[in-house]
């Protein structure tokens, strides 16, 4: 990893994937570093395992990532899922949901520009991953309700967003 950093322009923003690789290894997650500018990571969740894809674009000092669900969107449910995406996105502070059309799966996406920032901290990268997985976990039941439960997007979101009070 140090060799990769040594070959770069010293004024360039450090490649956040080098730091991310250390975080992923420390968490013992499975990952595939697909060159200098791409990495795939498997992160276990409560509902399913999530696949996170990270892309680094040095030219604009931007990190893009998305967290893919293990759910396929069948064509007859696509309109309902898009309505659910719009409703869910209204509840987010960070990132947004979409459908990865190539794989036909829901994803949580986010990008961060780093020009002049001097790079990302370990804490910022951990927060990005944590927020993505947390939001996917929070909204996964709503996607299930729409895709397989036949619920309307509004009903699915209401049912998934119930906050439990106390303990059973």
Secondary structure, DSSP 8 states (H G I E B T S, - for coil): -HHHHHTS-TTS---HHHHHHHHHHHTT-EEEE-STTEEEEEEE-SSSEEEEEEEEEGGGTEEEEEEEEEEE--GGGHHHHHHHHHHHHTT-SS-EEEEETTTTEEEEEEEEE-TTTT---HHHHHHHHHHHHHHHHHHHHHHHHHHHS---HHHHHHHHT----S--
